[in-house]
Amino acid sequence: MADPETAGRFFGRRIIAAAFLIQAVALACTFSAYGLFLEPIEAEFGATRAQTLLGLSILNLVVTALGPLIGWAIDRGPLRPLMIAGALLLAGGFALLARATELWQLTLALGLCVGSGVALVGPLPSTTLIANWFVRRRGTALGVAATGVTAAGVFMPPLTAGMIESLGWRGTLQIYGALCAGLLIPVIWALVIKRPEDVGQHPDGDARSAAIPGEAAAPGGSLREFLGQPNFWLLGLVFGLAFSGTATFISNAVPLARSLGADTQSASYVLSCVAFCSLLGKLLFGTLVDRIERRAAMWLSLGLQICAWGVFLSEPGYALLLAASALWGLTMGGLWPMHGALLGAVFGRATFGRAMGLGGFVMLPLSGGIPPLAGHVYDLTGSYTTMLAPFIGVYALSAALLAFVRLPGHGPGARAATAEPSAA
């Protein structure tokens, strides 16, 4: 039974703080800083760029492959032990990376330990945690928590670069391991509570939870039942297409700016502008998706991204390129909270983890496959205009597919309430 004193204080803010810190550390130490280790590792092991970049692909693959299993475990069992195990795997993985003497050892430690650690402690469990605690304000909460990744992505690369210069890449990885063990484990132990009902509370701090606005009755938890739902496939396609544009522009922003006449320093400001505006976008669209019809918020984001993309295709001057990048970053940043808000509305709290974990497989061929294809187009044509132009159609297709998504209520995209299913 919950402590009456505990039940009287809504713990939602501490849940957001936990997700903010956990995602910031887990993702900043892996994906955000990965590129800084390429050259020193290549120099020490005589590796090619293709070999070192293979580690990033393996990391992505492991995180995605474990998603369905971890999503099922999150929905059906305790969350805190899973996340602590993830933090320990991250810490141990960084320690092993720091001691590697062969390139294959780096790859193995990165995939088995670091990849598994990110899967257990990163976006999937953190987003599910937020989804459990918030319904009416889910988008806002997800937006605030997601800014941790962006903020860490701004500060961690220069800090890491300084540590590599003074301590070497091995010493830096040892510090990463200590950070994961020394910060993540206490935060998870002290702040992570899987559901508000575990401490006698209800989502959003409401007095009771008889019916929760904007939630669908959850489907059964079996793989067959998920795969039989059109909404499952539609949301995977919608966001897989949208995120493919994200990966493509971020990886090509600097060379695009240089091709338009900017010097290297000025070109780097394009990425800084995107990062800062994406942070604002997570807050803006996270709040917006809680206040208007959810699909309308997503359509607004996609429409504005098409507008920004149109400017990119016009071979603009530097000032206009920077303005378009700011607009695109603002609207692109909103994809993360809107993804969680739409998943939560369709699948409810009881099966959110499974829906997000399985959905990663639908998104991966698009978000992971389209950017390399775009790069191949550039290799063949030498034209950024030719490479980027198809993404107008990609965003338009994403918007069109969204029209077929059925949200709870009396019609497509409605926000009317249905009863929230009990926790699995």
Buried (B, 14 or more C-beta within 10 A) or exposed (E): EEEEEEBEEBBBEBBBBBBBBBBBBBBBBBBBBBEBBBEBBBEBBEBEEEBBBBBBEBBBBBBBBBBBEBBBBBBBEEBBEBBBBBBBBBBBBBBBBBEBEEBEBBBBBBBBBBBBBBBBBBBBBBBBBBBBBBBBBBBBBBBBBBBBBBBBBBEBBEBBEEBBEEEBBBEBBBBBBEBBBEBBBEBBEEBBBBBBBBBEBBBBBBEEBEEBBBBBEBBEBEEEBBEEBEBBBBBBBBBBBBBBBBBBBBBBBBEBBBBBEBEEEBBBBBBEBBBBBBBBBBBBBBBBBBEEBBBEBBBBBBEBBBBBBEBBBEBBEBEBBBBBBBBBBBBBBBBBBBBBBBBBBBBBBBBBBBBBBBBBBBBBEBBBEBBEEBBEBBEEEEEBBBBBBBBBEBBBBBBEBBEEBBBBBEEEBBBEBBBBBEBB
